[in-house]
């Protein structure tokens, strides 16, 4: 007599058990992936927004609601390291020092990735004087952002000397509300300076239930990793900010001018670039929509791509980012 094993569950019971266990298995998978990345297991992070932020600012910076962007705190690499408030290290100090020199400025103060921690001019100043020189420079900052950062850091650093590093380009940027990303700007309102805050980047315009689903999926580390790899190969081309002819309007040097001057130039030939009766704000909005990048910015935005140059008369007219094959 042959005996047969009887299944413990049948039909609908099996389906119900699978539906109950699937979410638990997915949660376990997500927690395991977070552990592999050395991230807090129960943190309610928005992985999608963080990925957009990295694309906008690179790995060394992040969105700042006051300044537009700011260096990440406690960032570590071989040649570029920061402390609290994004202060760049000089010689391996382990905290923010007070009573010395506070240096604020743009990339020429910060040093960027081209200069190691101990090679920036604040580091050389400290070496020469023996006084702590706090490097609070931030790449891409305009004069208004530089002053705002100084005001933000003065109560914490309490320096004896403040050095504000400005030059023509940082002053020109102060007339813009967008420089690679949204930045703060000031206007005159009844004889007083009025501050306008930067806005966080949101590259799409989903609404309703679609936005809700997107936001829920963005909280999963595993789904973010999978969805971000659905397009392993891509091709992107963008005009070069260093080319003398602006690609969108075919005008020479216009993209190197302050925002207000560009808007005035676009309004001059009535009806050619903006409607004849359009207000000044329409020209400003058109100017703000046009963002040109340097080769270094393209490489930082697309670190896994090969960046090629389309050249005209030896000058790089545009940048082409190409990634072939599957993502790592």
Secondary structure, 3 states (H helix, E strand, C coil): CCCCCCCCCCHHHHHHHHHHHHHHHHHHHHHHHHHHCCCCCCCCCCHHHHHHHHHHHCCCEEEECCCEEEECCCCCCCCCCECHHHCECCCCCCCCCCCCEEEECCHHHHCCCCCCHHHCHHHHHHHHHCCCEEECCCCCCCHHHHHHHHHHHHHHHCCCEEEECCCHHHHHHCCCCECCCECCEEEEECCEEEEECCCCCCCCCCCHHHHHHHHHHCCCHHHHHHHCCCCCCEEEEEEECCCCEECCCCEECHHHCCHHHHHHHHHHCCCCCCCCCCCHHHHHHHHHHCCCECHHHHHHHCCCCEEEEEEECCEEEEEEEEECCCCC
